[in-house]
Amino acid sequence: MGPKPWWLRLFAHDAIAPLLLLLAALVLFVPGQWTVPPLDRDEPRFTQASKQMLETGNFVDIRLQDEPRYKKPIGIYWLQVLSAKATGYGAEAPLWVYRLPSLLAGLSVVLLTYWTARAFAAPPVALVAGLLVAAALIVGVEARLGKTDATLFAMTVLAQGALARLFLADSREPRWGLALVFWTALAGGVLIKGPVILMVVGLTVAALMLLTRRLAWFRAAAPLFGLPWMLLLILPWFVAIWIATDGSFFQEAVGRDLLGKVAEGQESHGAPPLTHLAAMLAVFWPLPAFLLLAAPRIWASRHSKLVLFAAAWFVPSWIVFELVATKLPHYTMPLLPALAIAAAAALVDGAGETAGRGLRYAAAGLLLLLPVAILGAVIIAPITLGVWPSPPGVVLCGFALVLAGWAASCLLKGAALQALPRAIAAMMVMTGGVWGFSGPALETIWVSPRLAAAIDQTATCPTPEVASSGFSEPSFVFLQGTETRLVPGEAAATFLKESPSVPDACRIAVVEKRQEEAFLAAAATLGLVPDLRGRVEGVNINGGRKLDLGLYVAGSAAQ
């Protein structure tokens, strides 16, 4: 095994490595936080529900306008509310404020991966593992979205890091500090997204017991103390929401949302088994290339405690995710550090240098796949949508491909640790290109912010009343306001007619072209001649349907 590269010798120390990881994660996660509009539909559903908590002062019940939103527990909403209050914005907080918990969770995940790896290995291994997690495509995506998954990820890695130390302690006596961290993290994960964390961590514990044929080591987790402590943390809200909703929260969250995802693909997200394995080649990038090089060394070390723990973390939960009918790319994200830590240990041990020629070429090919696809996407997608590609975005993504090619050439030589910083740099540049330039430039798909801006220009008062017919995306409700009415075309006409005392252009009806015939017919019946003040065209990011939205006010005949 050759000497370690200079960057690993320089930065792989407990006093420096976390700072490097934090800086790298900030570069990877910050671009786009302020510039990318709300991404329908999941993110604005969470942010709008949190916004309504701030507006109403009800921090127990979860509502999306007048409809109950009983799919996930309260944790992420409380964090978003806390973020809005801590920044001083309150209910008027912009989107980036609601994204702060996810950003902080993403940063925490990187540092917690380092902490978890340090339970088994020296700082060089932990630093490499942290970098592989920080650069993963899916982590960067979820760190930018105001929803549950990044925060659940942080709670999972915190619990697994404590579990790793409890496993290695192999003590019949409780380790109270670690036990407190472990059970508190489980409670936090349950409050964020229900039983998912219990499945991942529980299967890890069960697999470790099976692989080692020993149960006694788990006494260090003080389960007789920990389980009641976890219940004490989570039960108050669950009892409160049971009383507030007469049990309907659990019928929706468990009976429909959770069991529905297990039994059948919800919202067109069904897919066959092994879909997650294929998706990991992209969403875990650049890890798959390095993992492929490391695979023979990982197999040779399969009896080590590090590999045993990584296997117990990854394999059982991955099997479950593959068997669940509904499949989304972020589902397997809590398993990412297990692969990263195992790969990092093998790479620092010289795995890349001993890999065969076939593995090197395959790894180099995997490393080039995503940058090639991203460069193609930032060129082709805008043209398909009828806009010009962002020049800075194309240039940056092209440069990222060059850096990835440089990293791939290192992999061909077996110099995996030399390739890693080049791959990280490629992701940083690619991130800046996509999130900083190409994404925001896709004006055609950002219908909600353009529509809200058009309403603001049309209105003659600061807070116009708005009804929307044929366009009901949660992002529009979040940007326009909770009182936005979502109605059929006929009701939009009634909406304009019902308050003749409202000043001109202070009551606006947004009518999608497919609803306009019904809207105009109803208006004629009511003796109303609507005045068209503008149109907003675009493509719905959900499903790709073309939209043509007219902005109407009550015309002169109605005055």
C-alpha positions in Angstrom: 0.0 0.0 0.0 1.4 3.4 -1.1 1.6 6.5 1.1 -1.6 8.4 1.9 -2.3 11.4 -0.3 -1.3 14.8 1.1 -4.8 16.0 1.7 -5.5 13.0 3.9 -2.3 13.5 5.9 -3.1 17.2 6.3 -6.8 17.1 7.2 -7.4 13.7 8.8 -7.2 14.8 12.4 -10.1 15.1 14.9 -9.3 18.8 15.4 -9.4 19.6 11.6 -11.5 17.0 9.8 -14.9 18.1 11.2 -14.2 21.7 10.1 -13.3 20.5 6.6 -16.5 18.4 6.4 -18.6 21.3 7.6 -17.1 23.7 5.0 -17.5 21.1 2.2 -21.1 20.5 3.2 -21.9 24.2 3.2 -20.5 24.5 -0.3 -22.5 21.5 -1.4 -25.8 22.3 0.3 -26.2 26.1 0.3 -26.6 27.0 -3.4 -30.3 27.2 -4.3 -31.6 27.6 -0.8 -32.8 31.1 -1.6 -33.2 31.0 -5.4 -35.1 27.7 -6.1 -38.9 28.1 -5.6 -41.0 25.6 -3.7 -40.9 22.2 -5.3 -44.4 20.7 -5.7 -46.0 19.0 -4.2 -44.5 17.6 -1.0 -42.4 20.5 0.2 -45.0 23.2 0.1 -47.5 20.9 1.8 -45.2 20.8 4.8 -44.3 24.5 4.7 -47.9 25.6 4.3 -49.0 23.5 7.2 -46.3 25.0 9.4 -47.2 28.5 8.2 -50.8 27.9 9.3 -49.6 26.8 12.7 -48.0 30.2 13.0 -51.1 31.9 11.8 -53.5 30.1 14.0 -51.4 29.4 17.1 -52.6 25.7 17.0 -49.4 23.6 17.3 -51.1 20.3 17.7 -53.4 19.8 14.8 -51.9 19.7 11.2 -53.9 21.4 8.5 -53.4 22.3 4.8 -55.9 25.2 4.4 -59.2 23.6 5.8 -58.1 20.0 5.1 -56.5 17.8 7.8 -53.0 16.7 6.9 -52.6 13.5 8.8 -49.7 11.7 7.0 -46.6 12.5 9.2 -46.2 13.3 12.9 -45.6 16.8 14.3 -41.8 16.9 14.5 -40.9 18.7 11.3 -43.7 21.2 11.6 -42.4 22.2 15.1 -38.9 22.6 13.8 -40.1 24.8 10.9 -42.2 26.8 13.3 -39.2 27.2 15.6 -37.1 28.3 12.6 -39.6 30.9 11.6 -39.8 32.3 15.2 -36.1 32.2 15.8 -35.3 34.2 12.7 -38.0 36.8 13.6 -40.2 36.3 10.6 -43.1 34.4 12.1 -45.9 33.6 9.7 -44.4 35.9 7.0 -41.3 33.8 6.8 -39.9 33.2 3.3 -39.3 29.7 2.0 -35.6 29.5 2.9 -36.6 29.8 6.6 -38.7 26.7 6.4 -35.8 24.9 4.7 -33.3 25.7 7.5 -34.1 22.6 9.6 -33.3 20.4 6.5 -30.1 22.4 5.9 -28.9 22.0 9.5 -29.9 18.3 9.4 -27.8 17.8 6.3 -24.8 19.4 7.9 -25.4 17.3 11.0 -25.6 14.1 9.0 -22.1 14.7 7.6 -20.6 15.3 11.0 -22.5 12.4 12.6 -21.2 10.1 9.9 -17.7 11.1 10.9 -18.6 10.5 14.6 -20.1 7.1 13.8 -17.0 6.0 11.8 -14.7 7.1 14.6 -16.2 4.4 16.7 -14.5 1.8 14.5 -11.6 3.5 12.8 -9.1 6.3 12.8 -9.7 9.9 11.5 -8.7 9.1 7.9 -11.5 6.6 7.5 -14.0 8.8 9.2 -13.0 11.8 7.0 -13.4 9.8 3.8 -16.8 8.4 4.9 -18.0 11.9 5.8 -17.0 13.3 2.4 -18.7 10.4 0.6 -21.9 11.2 2.4 -21.6 14.9 2.0 -21.2 14.6 -1.8 -24.0 12.1 -2.3 -26.6 13.6 -4.7 -29.6 12.6 -2.6 -28.3 14.3 0.5 -27.8 17.6 -1.3 -31.3 17.4 -2.7 -33.0 16.7 0.7 -30.9 19.3 2.5 -32.7 21.9 0.3 -36.2 20.7 0.8 -38.4 21.8 3.7 -39.8 18.4 4.5 -39.0 15.4 6.8 -36.3 13.3 5.2 -33.1 15.2 6.0 -34.1 15.5 9.6 -35.1 11.8 9.8 -31.7 11.0 8.3 -29.9 13.0 11.0 -31.9 11.3 13.8 -31.1 7.9 12.3 -27.3 8.5 12.1 -27.3 9.9 15.6 -29.0 6.7 16.9 -26.7 4.5 14.8 -23.6 6.3 16.0 -24.7 5.7 19.6 -25.6 2.1 18.8 -22.2 1.5 17.3 -20.5 2.5 20.5 -22.9 0.5 22.6 -22.1 -2.5 20.4 -18.4 -2.1 20.7 -18.6 -1.6 24.4 -20.0 -5.1 24.8 -20.9 -4.3 28.4 -23.5 -5.8 30.6 -23.6 -2.5 32.5 -25.6 0.5 31.2 -23.7 3.2 29.4 -26.0 5.9 30.5 -24.8 8.8 28.3 -24.9 6.7 25.0 -28.2 5.2 26.1 -29.8 8.6 26.6 -28.6 9.7 23.1 -29.8 6.5 21.5 -33.3 6.5 22.9 -33.7 10.3 22.5 -32.7 10.0 18.8 -35.3 7.3 18.3 -38.0 9.4 19.9 -37.0 12.3 17.6 -37.1 10.1 14.6 -40.6 8.8 15.5 -41.9 12.4 16.0 -40.4 13.3 12.6 -41.6 10.4 10.4 -43.2 7.7 12.5 -41.8 4.1 12.7 -39.2 4.3 9.9 -36.4 4.9 12.3 -37.5 2.1 14.5 -37.4 -0.3 11.5 -33.9 0.8 10.4 -32.4 0.8 13.9 -34.4 -2.2 15.1 -33.3 -4.3 12.2 -29.7 -3.3 12.8 -29.9 -4.5 16.4 -31.6 -7.7 15.4 -29.0 -8.4 12.7 -26.1 -7.7 15.0 -27.6 -10.2 17.5 -28.0 -12.7 14.8 -24.5 -12.3 13.3 -22.7 -12.3 16.7 -25.1 -14.8 18.3 -25.1 -12.6 21.4 -27.8 -10.6 23.1 -26.1 -9.4 26.2 -24.2 -6.4 24.6 -27.6 -4.6 24.2 -27.8 -4.3 28.0 -25.5 -1.3 27.6 -28.4 0.5 26.0 -30.4 0.3 29.2 -33.6 -0.7 27.5 -35.6 -0.9 30.8 -34.8 2.8 31.1 -34.7 3.8 27.5 -38.0 2.4 26.2 -40.1 4.3 28.9 -38.0 7.4 28.2 -38.7 7.2 24.5 -42.4 6.8 25.2 -42.4 9.7 27.6 -41.1 11.9 24.8 -43.4 10.8 22.0 -46.7 10.0 23.8 -47.9 13.5 24.8 -48.3 14.7 21.3 -49.8 11.4 20.1 -52.3 11.4 22.9 -53.1 15.1 22.1 -53.7 14.5 18.4 -55.8 11.4 19.2 -58.0 13.5 21.4 -58.1 16.5 18.9 -58.9 14.3 15.9 -60.9 11.5 17.6 -58.4 9.0 16.3 -58.6 10.0 12.6 -54.9 11.0 12.5 -53.9 7.4 13.1 -56.5 6.1 10.6 -54.9 8.3 7.9 -51.2 8.2 8.9 -51.1 4.4 9.6 -54.1 2.9 7.8 -53.8 4.8 4.5 -50.4 6.4 4.2 -48.0 3.9 5.8 -49.8 0.6 5.0 -50.8 2.0 1.6 -47.2 2.5 0.7 -46.3 -1.0 1.8 -49.1 -2.7 0.0 -49.3 -0.7 -3.3 -47.4 2.1 -5.0 -48.9 5.4 -3.9 -49.1 8.4 -6.2 -47.7 6.6 -9.2 -44.5 5.7 -7.3 -44.8 1.9 -7.5 -41.8 0.0 -8.8 -40.5 -3.6 -8.9 -37.9 -5.0 -6.5 -34.2 -4.0 -7.1 -35.3 -0.5 -8.2 -33.6 1.0 -5.2 -30.3 -0.8 -6.1 -30.4 0.7 -9.6 -31.4 4.1 -8.3 -28.4 4.1 -5.9 -26.0 4.3 -8.8 -27.3 7.9 -9.3 -28.6 9.1 -5.9 -25.6 7.9 -3.9 -23.1 9.3 -6.5 -20.1 9.4 -6.3 -20.1 6.5 -3.7 -21.0 3.6 -6.0 -17.8 4.0 -8.0 -15.6 3.9 -4.9 -17.7 1.2 -3.3 -17.2 -1.0 -6.4 -13.4 -0.7 -6.1 -13.7 -1.4 -2.3 -16.0 -4.4 -2.6 -13.2 -7.1 -2.7 -11.5 -5.6 0.4 -14.8 -5.3 2.2 -15.6 -8.9 1.6 -12.1 -9.9 2.8 -12.8 -7.9 6.0 -16.4 -9.3 6.4 -15.7 -10.6 9.9 -14.5 -7.2 11.3 -16.8 -5.4 13.6 -16.9 -2.4 11.2 -18.2 -4.5 8.3 -20.5 -6.5 10.5 -22.1 -3.3 11.8 -22.3 -1.8 8.2 -23.9 -5.0 6.9 -26.4 -5.1 9.8 -27.3 -1.5 9.1 -27.7 -1.8 5.3 -28.8 -5.3 4.3 -32.1 -5.9 6.3 -33.5 -2.5 5.7 -32.6 -2.5 2.1 -34.4 -5.8 1.6 -37.5 -4.2 3.3 -37.3 -1.1 1.1 -37.1 -3.3 -2.0 -40.1 -5.3 -1.0 -42.3 -2.2 -0.2 -44.5 -1.4 -3.2 -44.0 2.4 -3.1 -40.4 3.4 -4.0 -38.9 6.8 -3.9 -35.2 7.6 -4.3 -34.9 9.1 -0.8 -36.2 6.0 1.0 -32.8 4.4 1.2 -30.9 7.5 2.2 -30.7 6.4 5.9 -28.6 3.5 4.7 -26.0 5.6 2.9 -23.5 6.0 5.8 -23.3 2.2 6.2 -21.9 1.8 2.7 -19.8 5.0 3.0 -18.1 3.8 6.2 -17.4 0.3 4.8 -16.0 1.8 1.6 -13.9 4.4 3.4 -12.2 1.7 5.6 -11.4 -0.4 2.5 -10.1 2.6 0.5 -7.8 3.9 3.2 -6.5 0.3 3.5 -5.5 0.4 -0.1 -8.4 -1.2 -1.8 -8.1 0.9 -5.0 -4.5 0.0 -5.5 -5.3 -3.7 -5.4 -8.5 -3.7 -7.5 -8.4 -5.5 -10.8 -8.4 -3.8 -14.2 -12.1 -4.7 -14.8 -13.2 -3.1 -11.6 -11.2 0.0 -12.3 -12.8 0.5 -15.7 -16.3 -0.2 -14.3 -15.7 2.2 -11.4 -14.5 4.9 -13.8 -17.5 4.4 -16.0 -19.9 4.8 -13.0 -18.1 8.0 -12.0 -18.8 9.5 -15.3 -22.5 8.5 -15.6 -24.1 11.2 -13.5 -22.0 14.2 -14.7 -22.7 13.2 -18.3 -26.4 12.9 -17.6 -26.5 16.3 -15.7 -24.7 18.1 -18.5 -27.2 16.7 -21.0 -30.1 17.6 -18.8 -29.1 21.3 -18.3 -28.9 21.6 -22.1 -31.8 19.5 -23.3 -34.4 20.2 -20.5 -34.6 24.0 -21.1 -34.8 23.6 -24.9 -37.7 21.0 -24.4 -39.4 23.6 -22.1 -39.0 26.4 -24.6 -36.3 28.4 -22.8 -32.7 29.0 -23.5 -30.2 27.0 -21.4 -28.5 29.0 -18.7 -24.9 29.7 -20.0 -23.3 29.7 -16.5 -25.1 26.5 -15.6 -24.0 24.7 -18.8 -20.4 26.0 -18.3 -20.2 24.9 -14.7 -21.7 21.4 -15.4 -19.3 21.0 -18.3 -16.4 21.9 -16.0 -17.8 19.4 -13.5 -17.6 16.7 -16.2 -14.0 17.6 -16.8 -13.3 17.2 -13.1 -15.1 13.9 -13.0 -13.1 12.7 -16.0 -9.9 13.6 -14.1 -11.2 11.6 -11.1 -12.1 8.7 -13.4 -8.5 8.7 -14.8 -7.3 8.4 -11.2 -9.6 5.4 -10.6 -8.2 3.8 -13.8 -4.7 3.9 -12.1 -6.1 2.6 -8.8 -5.6 5.9 -7.1 -9.0 6.0 -5.4 -8.0 8.4 -2.6 -6.5 10.8 -5.2 -9.7 10.6 -7.2 -12.0 11.4 -4.2 -11.3 15.2 -3.8 -11.6 15.6 -7.6 -15.0 13.8 -7.5 -16.1 16.0 -4.5 -15.0 19.1 -6.5 -17.0 17.9 -9.5 -20.1 17.6 -7.3 -19.5 21.1 -5.9 -19.2 22.7 -9.3 -22.2 20.7 -10.6 -24.2 21.7 -7.6 -23.5 25.4 -8.3 -24.5 25.0 -11.9 -27.7 23.1 -11.3 -29.1 24.8 -8.1 -27.5 28.2 -8.6 -28.2 28.8 -12.3 -29.9 26.1 -14.5 -32.7 25.2 -12.0 -33.8 28.7 -11.3 -33.6 29.6 -15.0 -36.3 27.0 -15.9 -39.0 29.7 -15.7 -41.5 27.5 -17.6 -41.9 25.1 -14.7 -41.9 27.8 -11.9 -45.6 28.6 -12.5 -46.6 29.4 -8.9 -44.0 32.2 -8.3 -44.7 33.8 -11.7 -48.4 33.6 -11.1 -48.1 35.2 -7.6 -46.0 38.0 -9.2 -48.6 38.6 -11.9 -51.3 38.8 -9.3 -49.3 41.3 -7.3 -48.9 43.4 -10.4 -52.6 43.2 -11.3 -54.0 43.9 -7.8 -54.8 47.4 -6.8 -54.6 46.6 -3.0 -51.9 45.0 -0.8 -53.8 41.8 0.0 -56.1 40.8 -2.9 -58.7 38.0 -2.5 -57.8 35.2 -4.9 -59.7 32.2 -6.2 -58.0 29.7 -8.5 -59.8 27.3 -10.8 -57.8 24.5 -12.5 -54.6 25.2 -10.7 -54.4 24.0 -7.1 -50.7 23.3 -6.5 -49.6 23.7 -2.8 -46.8 26.0 -3.9 -49.3 28.5 -5.1 -51.2 28.4 -1.8 -48.0 28.9 0.1 -46.8 31.8 -2.0 -50.2 33.5 -2.4 -51.6 33.0 1.0 -53.7 30.6 3.1 -57.0 32.3 2.2 -56.5 31.4 -1.5 -59.7 29.6 -2.6 -59.4 26.6 -4.8 -62.7 26.3 -6.7 -64.3 25.0 -10.0 -64.8 27.4 -12.9 -68.4 28.2 -12.1 -67.5 29.0 -8.5 -64.8 31.4 -9.7 -67.4 33.4 -11.5 -69.6 33.5 -8.3 -66.5 34.6 -6.4 -66.1 37.7 -8.6 -69.7 38.5 -8.5 -70.5 38.0 -4.8 -68.8 41.2 -3.4 -69.4 44.2 -5.6 -68.1 46.5 -2.9 -64.6 45.1 -3.2 -62.5 47.6 -5.2 -61.6 46.8 -8.8 -58.7 44.3 -9.1 -58.8 43.5 -5.4 -60.6 40.3 -6.1 -58.9 38.2 -8.7 -59.9 34.9 -10.3 -57.2 32.7 -11.8 -58.8 30.4 -14.4 -56.9 27.7 -16.2 -57.9 27.5 -19.9 -59.7 24.1 -19.5 -62.0 25.8 -17.0 -62.5 29.0 -18.9 -65.6 27.9 -20.9 -67.4 26.9 -17.7 -66.2 30.1 -16.0 -67.4 32.4 -18.7 -70.7 30.6 -19.1 -71.4 31.0 -15.4 -70.4 34.6 -15.5 -72.8 35.3 -18.3 -75.6 33.7 -16.3 -74.8 36.0 -13.4 -74.7 39.0 -15.6 -71.0 39.4 -15.1 -68.5 40.4 -17.9 -65.1 39.4 -16.5 -62.1 41.6 -17.5 -59.0 39.6 -18.5 -56.0 41.4 -17.1 -53.2 38.9 -18.1 -52.1 35.4 -18.7 -49.4 33.1 -17.3 -48.3 30.1 -19.2 -46.1 27.2 -18.2 -45.7 23.5 -17.6 -46.8 21.9 -14.4 -43.8 20.3 -12.8 -46.1 17.4 -11.7 -47.0 15.4 -14.7 -45.7 17.9 -17.3 -49.2 19.2 -18.3 -49.2 22.6 -20.1 -50.9 25.4 -18.3 -52.5 28.6 -19.6 -53.9 30.7 -16.7 -56.0 33.8 -17.2 -56.2 36.5 -14.5 -59.7 37.9 -14.3 -61.4 40.7 -12.4 -65.0 41.8 -12.3 -65.7 43.8 -15.4 -67.5 47.1 -15.8 -70.9 45.4 -16.4 -70.7 44.1 -12.8 -69.9 47.4 -11.2 
